[in-house]
């Protein structure tokens, strides 16, 4: 029997390693030739490509497809979801379509769609000036302003009053933006729902609790979230309806939700598994690896899911950061790694430049700890985090935000595929 031929866009070594032993012929397209030899050997072919050239990507993929047809396209990279959707449509393959990928990438279009389906009551608008931000805040009360297409909490700003609009718009101009999405501030605990869909059947796997700093940057997650049965049922019902609305048919999804006093409200959804090592937390607690399931599905294997799995304890991740400057040394990592409750710990090497903690791209490392309850796991992770110390040498930093390139990458790729 011939192997199923699968196209994978980007993918970390850790992710690609999960295809081992599944009888797949992997063709991997990536922007840099950075795969370790042992992972590269899992792939039939690895090509370095320019994802910004849609014509070249199309020509490359069509040529590969003509040699031997692909049965699936796999992509977990946020910035490449629209490219994957475009290629699915081009080759007539199952999976996320361009229309779906474009909708979930455009936070304003998503909010409009959810309101039209009565799945959201939050007001939203696109502002092209500080004055428009002011008007929205006066009419709707406290608000959140953020890029229309962004990730990693980059550029998320709270407008408590209309007078906050000027500084938010000044930030947007410095970041090279000409518009901001502004939405009603949703008040309440934030969680995320991790689902896996098979032929349009949406299976809830986990609810994840989040801890964020004053800039809305996530500093910790815990699985499972401490929800009542009723809260989980309400969230599950809402998210399943959202996934139907945006057209997700198969694979993992990640949906962020605020538990407001009036019930759950969706912040945004994604047609990929969650970042932030949430996949690892779900694996540790529920024994389900969403990344492995993607490859198993591509291999034509039955997905062993019929409903939410049973939790076994809890797990939490904490993100590590430091003040601005250059990291000259790191202490405490070995001690933390030796703790019997630590699943993994990883830090960037000395010489790394630290920018503080303005968005997810500023993380210097992470650690994952286990516990009997999510509260215990998070408390333990927080305690262990304090044992890791970064020594930083102050250094003048170039003005601007190092997040810009990543977010503009996502925005530019999206613009390639807009009509």
C-alpha positions as CSV (number, residue, x, y, z in Angstrom):
1,X,0.0,0.0,0.0
2,X,1.4,3.4,-0.9
3,X,2.2,6.0,1.8
4,X,-0.1,8.9,2.2
5,X,1.6,12.0,0.9
6,X,1.2,15.1,3.2
7,X,2.4,18.7,2.7
8,X,3.5,20.4,6.0
9,X,4.0,24.1,6.0
10,X,6.8,25.1,8.5
11,X,6.6,23.1,11.8
12,X,9.0,22.8,14.7
13,X,11.2,19.8,15.1
14,X,9.1,18.8,18.1
15,X,5.9,18.9,16.0
16,X,7.3,17.1,12.9
17,X,8.7,14.3,15.2
18,X,5.2,13.3,16.0
19,X,4.7,12.0,12.4
20,X,7.1,9.2,13.1
21,X,5.8,5.7,12.6
22,X,2.5,6.7,11.0
23,X,3.3,5.7,7.4
24,X,3.3,9.3,6.0
25,X,5.4,10.7,3.2
26,X,6.1,14.2,4.5
27,X,7.0,17.0,2.2
28,X,8.0,20.0,4.3
29,X,8.1,23.6,3.1
30,X,9.8,26.1,5.4
31,X,11.3,29.5,5.4
32,X,14.7,28.5,6.8
33,X,16.8,25.3,6.6
34,X,16.9,24.7,10.4
35,X,15.7,21.2,11.0
36,X,17.9,18.8,13.0
37,X,19.2,15.9,11.0
38,X,17.1,13.3,12.9
39,X,13.9,15.1,12.2
40,X,14.8,16.0,8.6
41,X,15.1,12.2,8.0
42,X,11.4,11.8,8.8
43,X,10.6,13.9,5.7
44,X,10.7,12.7,2.2
45,X,11.7,16.2,1.1
46,X,12.4,19.5,2.7
47,X,12.4,22.7,0.6
48,X,13.2,26.3,1.7
49,X,10.6,28.6,0.1
50,X,9.5,32.3,0.2
51,X,6.0,32.3,1.7
52,X,5.6,35.9,0.7
53,X,5.5,34.9,-3.0
54,X,2.1,33.4,-3.6
55,X,2.9,32.7,-7.3
56,X,6.1,30.8,-6.4
57,X,4.4,28.8,-3.6
58,X,1.6,27.9,-5.9
59,X,4.0,26.8,-8.7
60,X,6.0,24.8,-6.2
61,X,3.0,23.0,-4.6
62,X,1.4,22.3,-8.0
63,X,4.6,20.7,-9.2
64,X,4.9,18.6,-6.1
65,X,1.3,17.6,-6.3
66,X,1.6,16.6,-10.0
67,X,4.5,14.2,-9.1
68,X,2.3,12.4,-6.5
69,X,-1.0,13.9,-5.2
70,X,-1.1,15.2,-1.6
71,X,-3.9,13.8,0.6
72,X,-3.7,16.7,3.2
73,X,-2.0,19.9,4.1
74,X,-0.9,20.4,7.7
75,X,-0.1,23.8,9.1
76,X,0.0,25.0,12.7
77,X,1.7,28.4,12.1
78,X,-0.6,31.3,12.8
79,X,0.8,33.5,10.0
80,X,0.4,30.7,7.4
81,X,-3.2,29.7,8.0
82,X,-4.5,31.7,5.0
83,X,-1.7,30.3,2.8
84,X,-2.8,26.8,3.9
85,X,-6.4,27.6,3.2
86,X,-5.5,28.9,-0.3
87,X,-3.6,25.8,-1.1
88,X,-6.4,23.5,0.1
89,X,-8.8,25.3,-2.2
90,X,-6.2,25.2,-5.1
91,X,-5.7,21.4,-4.8
92,X,-9.3,20.6,-3.8
93,X,-8.2,19.1,-0.5
94,X,-10.2,18.7,2.7
95,X,-9.3,20.9,5.6
96,X,-9.5,24.6,6.4
97,X,-10.6,26.7,3.4
98,X,-9.3,30.1,2.5
99,X,-12.7,31.6,3.5
100,X,-12.5,30.1,6.9
101,X,-8.8,31.0,7.4
102,X,-9.4,34.6,6.3
103,X,-12.4,35.0,8.6
104,X,-10.7,33.8,11.8
105,X,-7.6,35.9,10.9
106,X,-9.7,39.1,10.6
107,X,-10.9,39.8,14.2
108,X,-13.3,42.5,13.0
109,X,-14.9,40.3,10.4
110,X,-15.2,37.5,12.9
111,X,-16.9,39.8,15.5
112,X,-19.4,41.0,12.8
113,X,-20.2,37.4,11.8
114,X,-20.7,36.4,15.4
115,X,-23.0,39.3,16.1
116,X,-25.0,38.5,12.9
117,X,-25.5,35.0,14.2
118,X,-26.4,36.3,17.7
119,X,-23.3,34.6,19.1
120,X,-21.9,37.9,20.4
121,X,-23.3,41.1,21.8
122,X,-20.0,43.0,22.0
123,X,-19.8,46.2,19.9
124,X,-16.8,46.7,17.6
125,X,-15.5,49.1,14.9
126,X,-12.5,49.9,12.8
127,X,-10.9,53.2,13.8
128,X,-8.8,55.2,11.5
129,X,-8.0,58.0,13.9
130,X,-7.8,58.9,17.5
131,X,-11.0,60.8,17.2
132,X,-12.9,57.6,16.1
133,X,-11.4,55.7,19.1
134,X,-12.7,58.5,21.3
135,X,-16.2,58.4,19.8
136,X,-16.4,54.6,20.2
137,X,-15.3,54.8,23.9
138,X,-17.8,57.6,24.7
139,X,-20.6,55.7,23.1
140,X,-19.8,52.2,24.4
141,X,-17.8,52.7,27.6
142,X,-14.4,51.1,28.3
143,X,-12.9,49.4,25.3
144,X,-10.0,47.3,24.0
145,X,-8.0,48.5,21.0
146,X,-5.8,46.1,19.1
147,X,-4.5,45.3,15.6
148,X,-7.2,43.8,13.3
149,X,-4.9,40.9,12.5
150,X,-2.4,40.1,15.2
151,X,-1.2,37.5,17.7
152,X,0.7,37.1,21.0
153,X,-1.1,40.0,22.7
154,X,0.9,42.5,20.6
155,X,-0.7,46.0,20.7
156,X,-3.6,45.1,23.0
157,X,-4.5,48.3,24.8
158,X,-7.2,49.1,27.3
159,X,-9.1,52.4,26.8
160,X,-10.7,53.1,30.2
161,X,-11.9,56.5,29.0
162,X,-12.0,58.5,25.8
163,X,-8.9,60.4,26.8
164,X,-6.9,57.2,26.5
165,X,-7.5,57.2,22.7
166,X,-4.6,59.6,21.9
167,X,-1.8,57.5,23.3
168,X,-3.3,54.3,21.7
169,X,-3.4,56.0,18.3
170,X,0.1,57.3,18.7
171,X,1.3,53.8,19.4
172,X,-0.5,52.6,16.2
173,X,1.2,55.2,14.1
174,X,4.7,54.3,15.5
175,X,4.0,50.7,14.6
176,X,3.2,51.7,11.0
177,X,-0.5,51.0,11.3
178,X,-3.4,53.0,9.7
179,X,-6.3,51.4,11.6
180,X,-7.1,49.7,14.9
181,X,-9.9,47.4,15.9
182,X,-11.8,48.7,18.9
183,X,-14.3,46.5,20.8
184,X,-16.3,46.6,24.0
185,X,-14.2,45.7,27.0
186,X,-15.3,42.2,28.1
187,X,-15.0,41.9,31.9
188,X,-14.5,38.6,33.6
189,X,-12.0,35.6,33.8
190,X,-10.5,34.6,30.5
191,X,-10.2,31.0,29.5
192,X,-9.7,29.1,26.3
193,X,-11.5,26.1,24.9
194,X,-9.4,23.4,23.0
195,X,-11.5,21.4,20.5
196,X,-10.7,18.8,17.9
197,X,-13.1,18.5,15.0
198,X,-13.7,15.4,12.8
199,X,-16.0,15.8,9.8
200,X,-17.7,18.7,11.4
201,X,-18.2,17.1,14.7
202,X,-16.6,19.3,17.4
203,X,-15.2,17.4,20.3
204,X,-14.3,19.4,23.4
205,X,-10.9,18.4,24.9
206,X,-10.1,20.9,27.6
207,X,-10.7,24.3,29.1
208,X,-7.6,26.3,29.9
209,X,-7.4,29.1,32.5
210,X,-5.1,32.1,31.8
211,X,-3.2,34.6,33.8
212,X,-2.3,37.9,32.1
213,X,-0.2,40.9,33.1
214,X,-1.2,44.6,32.9
215,X,-0.5,44.6,29.2
216,X,-2.8,41.6,28.6
217,X,0.3,39.4,27.9
218,X,-0.2,35.8,29.0
219,X,2.2,34.8,31.8
220,X,0.7,31.5,32.8
221,X,-1.9,28.8,31.8
222,X,-3.4,25.9,33.8
223,X,-5.4,22.9,32.6
224,X,-8.1,22.1,33.5
225,X,-9.8,25.5,34.1
226,X,-11.7,25.7,37.3
227,X,-15.2,25.8,35.8
228,X,-18.5,24.7,37.1
229,X,-20.3,22.1,35.0
230,X,-22.8,24.7,33.9
231,X,-20.1,27.1,32.8
232,X,-18.3,24.5,30.8
233,X,-21.6,23.4,29.1
234,X,-22.3,27.0,28.2
235,X,-18.8,27.5,26.8
236,X,-18.9,24.2,25.0
237,X,-22.2,25.1,23.3
238,X,-21.0,28.6,22.3
239,X,-17.7,27.4,20.9
240,X,-19.3,24.6,18.9
241,X,-21.6,27.1,17.4
242,X,-18.7,29.4,16.6
243,X,-16.8,26.6,14.9
244,X,-19.8,25.8,12.8
245,X,-20.2,29.5,11.9
246,X,-16.6,29.9,10.7
247,X,-16.6,26.6,8.9
248,X,-14.0,24.6,10.7
249,X,-14.5,20.9,9.7
250,X,-11.5,19.0,11.0
251,X,-8.4,19.4,13.2
252,X,-7.7,21.3,16.4
253,X,-9.0,24.7,17.2
254,X,-8.4,27.2,20.0
255,X,-11.1,29.7,21.1
256,X,-10.6,32.4,23.7
257,X,-13.6,33.2,25.9
258,X,-14.4,35.8,28.6
259,X,-16.7,34.6,31.4
260,X,-18.8,37.8,31.7
261,X,-21.6,38.4,34.2
262,X,-24.0,37.9,31.3
263,X,-22.5,34.6,30.2
264,X,-19.5,33.6,28.0
265,X,-18.3,35.9,25.2
266,X,-15.9,34.9,22.5
267,X,-12.7,37.0,22.1
268,X,-11.3,35.2,19.1
269,X,-10.9,31.7,17.6
270,X,-8.2,30.0,15.6
271,X,-8.1,27.0,13.2
272,X,-5.1,25.5,14.8
273,X,-4.0,24.1,18.1
274,X,-3.2,26.6,20.9
275,X,0.2,28.0,21.3
276,X,1.8,28.6,24.7
277,X,2.5,24.9,25.3
278,X,-1.2,24.4,26.0
279,X,-1.0,21.3,23.8
280,X,1.5,19.8,26.3
281,X,-0.7,20.7,29.2
282,X,-3.7,18.9,27.6
283,X,-1.5,15.9,26.8
284,X,-0.3,15.7,30.4
285,X,-3.7,16.0,31.9
286,X,-6.0,14.2,29.4
287,X,-3.6,12.0,27.6
288,X,-4.5,13.6,24.2
289,X,-1.9,15.1,22.0
290,X,-3.6,17.3,19.4
291,X,-0.5,17.6,17.3
292,X,-0.2,13.8,17.1
293,X,-3.9,13.6,16.2
294,X,-3.3,15.9,13.2
295,X,-0.8,13.4,11.8
296,X,-3.0,10.4,12.7
297,X,-5.9,12.0,10.9
298,X,-3.7,12.6,7.9
299,X,-2.6,9.0,8.0
300,X,-6.3,7.9,7.7
301,X,-6.3,6.5,11.3
302,X,-9.4,6.6,13.4
303,X,-9.4,9.4,15.9
304,X,-10.1,7.9,19.3
305,X,-12.4,10.7,20.6
306,X,-16.1,10.7,21.2
307,X,-16.4,13.2,24.0
308,X,-14.3,15.1,26.6
309,X,-11.7,12.8,28.1
310,X,-11.3,12.4,31.9
311,X,-8.7,14.6,33.6
312,X,-5.8,13.1,35.6
313,X,-4.5,15.9,37.8
314,X,-3.5,19.3,36.5
315,X,-0.6,21.0,34.8
316,X,0.5,24.6,34.5
317,X,3.0,26.6,32.5
318,X,4.7,29.8,33.5
319,X,6.4,32.1,31.1
320,X,9.8,33.6,32.0
321,X,10.9,37.1,31.3
322,X,13.4,39.7,32.5
323,X,14.1,43.4,32.5
324,X,15.4,45.0,29.3
325,X,19.0,44.4,28.2
326,X,21.2,41.5,27.3
327,X,21.1,38.3,29.3
328,X,24.6,37.5,30.4
329,X,23.8,34.4,32.6
330,X,20.9,32.3,34.0
331,X,20.8,30.6,37.4
332,X,18.5,28.0,38.9
333,X,17.5,26.1,35.8
334,X,19.1,22.8,36.9
335,X,17.5,23.0,40.4
336,X,14.1,23.6,38.9
337,X,14.6,20.8,36.3
338,X,15.4,18.3,39.1
339,X,12.1,19.0,40.9
340,X,9.9,15.9,40.7
341,X,6.8,18.0,39.8
342,X,8.5,19.7,36.8
343,X,7.6,18.2,33.4
344,X,9.9,20.5,31.5
345,X,11.9,23.7,31.7
346,X,13.6,25.6,28.9
347,X,15.4,29.0,28.8
348,X,17.1,30.9,26.0
349,X,20.9,31.0,26.0
350,X,23.0,33.9,27.4
351,X,23.5,36.5,24.8
352,X,19.8,36.8,24.1
353,X,18.4,40.4,24.2
354,X,15.5,40.9,26.6
355,X,12.8,43.5,25.9
356,X,10.9,43.1,29.1
357,X,7.5,41.5,28.7
358,X,5.4,43.4,26.1
359,X,4.0,40.5,24.1
360,X,4.5,36.8,23.7
361,X,7.6,37.2,21.5
362,X,9.5,38.5,24.5
363,X,9.4,35.2,26.5
364,X,12.9,34.0,27.6
365,X,11.7,30.6,28.5
366,X,9.0,28.5,30.3
367,X,8.5,25.8,32.8
368,X,5.7,23.3,33.2
369,X,4.7,21.9,36.6
370,X,2.2,19.3,37.8
371,X,-0.3,19.3,40.6
372,X,-3.4,17.6,41.9
373,X,-5.5,20.7,41.1
374,X,-5.0,23.6,38.7
375,X,-4.6,25.9,41.7
376,X,-1.8,23.7,43.1
377,X,-0.1,23.3,39.7
378,X,-0.1,27.1,39.1
379,X,1.1,27.9,42.6
380,X,3.9,25.4,42.3
381,X,4.9,26.7,38.8
382,X,4.9,30.3,40.2
383,X,7.1,29.3,43.1
384,X,9.5,27.5,40.9
385,X,9.6,30.4,38.5
386,X,11.1,32.6,41.2
387,X,14.1,30.2,41.5
388,X,15.2,31.0,37.9
389,X,17.2,34.2,37.8
390,X,18.3,36.1,34.7
391,X,21.3,38.4,35.0
392,X,20.8,41.2,32.5
393,X,23.3,43.8,31.4
394,X,21.4,47.1,30.5
395,X,21.8,48.1,26.9
396,X,20.2,51.0,24.9
397,X,17.4,49.5,22.9
398,X,16.4,50.5,19.4
399,X,13.0,52.3,19.6
400,X,10.0,50.5,18.3
401,X,8.6,47.0,19.0
402,X,10.3,43.8,17.9
403,X,6.9,42.3,17.6
404,X,6.2,44.3,14.5
405,X,7.9,42.0,12.1
406,X,6.0,39.0,13.3
407,X,2.6,40.6,13.3
408,X,3.2,42.4,10.0
409,X,4.2,39.0,8.6
410,X,0.8,37.7,9.4
411,X,-0.9,40.8,8.1
412,X,1.1,40.9,4.9
413,X,0.4,37.2,4.2
414,X,-3.3,37.8,4.8
415,X,-3.3,40.8,2.4
416,X,-1.9,38.6,-0.3
417,X,-5.1,36.6,-0.3
418,X,-7.6,39.3,0.1
419,X,-9.8,39.9,-2.9
